[in-house]
Amino acid sequence: MIDPQRQFAGARLLVVDDADISAELAAEMLQNLDVTCVVASEGSAALAILAVDSNFDGILLDCEMPDMDGYATAQAIRAMAGLADVPILAMTGHTTPEDMPHILESGMNARLQRLSTELNLWIRPRAVAASAGS
């Protein structure tokens, strides 16, 4: 039986954040939870990564980035082949309840509030799911 606090262990996530320290902190926290991370420093970099490698169990996406904000990035991701259903969680410290409709309308699933809680709700590692089904 998988520990419910660790059911996302083995997942592969794309972390998109223009603030180096935020991206590093998120990646370190995720790695401590046995999650593999790929980091992109901006929306266009995330789209370039996804164009050649879309094998991610989820995406953590900063909403406020200079080149392409998280809302536009989420919309572009949703338009990419095979990524319509990948969980996208908004990462931002400035979101108010009034911002939630904008987050959802852009194609994101939720706002990241508590890392392990949101991962438990949204992330299912494909490798673990595939081995459980065999």
Secondary structure, DSSP 8 states (H G I E B T S, - for coil): ---TTSTTTT-EEEEE-S-HHHHHHHHHHHHHTT-EEEEESSHHHHHHHHHH----SEEEEES--SSS-HHHHHHHHHHSTT-SSS-EEEE-SS--GGGHHHHHHTT--EE-SSHHHHHHHH---HHHHHHHT-
